[in-house]
Amino acid sequence: MPSPARSRLRLPRGRAADAALASGLFLVVGLGTLRSLIGAREEPWAVTSANWVLIAVACGALYFSSRRPVAAASVAALVTAVYYVTSAYDGPLLLAVVVALFLVAAAGRLHAAVVIAALCLIGTALGTFRGNGDVNQVALFMLTGWFVAMITLGGLRHSHLARARETEERAATRERLRIARELHDVVGHHLSLINVQSTAALRRLTKDPAAGADQATEALGAVKDASREALRELRATLGVLREAGEAAPTAPAPGLDRIGELTDAAGAAGLAVTVHRTGHTGPLPVEADLAAYRIVQESLTNVARHARATRADIHLVGEDGRLAITVTDDGRGPAADPARTGPPGSGITGMRERARALGGDLTAGPAPGGGFTVRATLPLARTTATEGPRR
């Protein structure tokens, strides 16, 4: 018997959510307009057929609301106005405009939502004052309330999402600054000492190799002690940053030449992984090679842990001085776990910060045909540690 966590309905996301919204709205409006197909005729069948096309267009426009919210709302409002002017059956098509206004405001286009709502109200008011008996002043007042409520709710949602993104960015910035301060405090003093002692030893050997040998030996001994102490403290600092139980690395930094190890490990976990390479994908600069490896590693880890997928495809495309990484799976998303507590993981945030640190970018989200996709772009030119992330 399946557990409640696995049998729970999972809401669609991405393009599937847009299609579900448009289809659901068309169903509701269609049910409210069925009287135009049954009973006594109040208009010719040709007009009724044209009006049903208008209903389909107005509802279908919302399929594009996540990508072009203002355009979708404008089409829905215009088609709805034509429908109410030409139809003898006043169905609930106005719901398409109400929903579209919410989506425009939720996308942060508050001024556009106000303009569209104002034009709709002005058009409705003109019809009311010219003697339209279907809409009186009370209905006009209630319609205004609906528009104001939807725009307000959409604006609040946009503000909530913006605050969440800002909080995530501040947390990532604080984490980078904390690590930078710790590493500076740990190795800065010792590296300065190494620089001073090695410079002094070189100067003494250059001036008088015989007489300065003893002093140079003493200086080099100090360099040896300082470098050993710097390495010890650096290991200690990195040990604090590592997760509990994570061993210190003894091998060179990994790169895409070891991607086979990742696919083999994923295969052992029951995930079929295919790697596609196009263009120049190696050898890469060390920092880009490491970042690419870690992004692929984290992506496959997320797929294995959360996606409930059977396969994943990795595309590596190197061209125009940049490396494009795409990891796509066919998963259904995480199953709800009532016993799970605590904040969500930061894997995607970590991958995004790796890409930004090199001057690249990373996006992650549901794939149009289902599953999940991670896309990253890394410049192959070497970058300096002082360069900040692109905004």
Protein Blocks (a to p, Z undefined) as FASTA:
>chain_A
ZZfklmpccddehjllmmmmmmmmmmmmmmmmmmmmgcjdfbdfklmmmmmmmmmmmmmm
mmmmmmmmmlmmmmmmmmmmmmmmmpcbdcfklmmmmmmmmmmmmnopamlmmmmmmmmm
mmmmmmmmnopakbcfklmmmmmmmmmmmmmmmmmmmmmmmmmmmmmmmmmmmmmmmmmm
mmmmmmmmmmmmmmmmmmmmmmmmmmmmmlmmmmmmmmmmmmmmmmmmmmmmmmmmmmmm
pcehiacdfbdcddfklmmmmmmmmmmnopacddddehjfbdcdfklmmmmmmmmmmmmm
mmmmmnopabdcdddddeehiacdddddfbebjaddfkbgcjddfklmmmmmmmmmnopa
cdddddfkgpjdddddddfbdcdfkbccdZZ
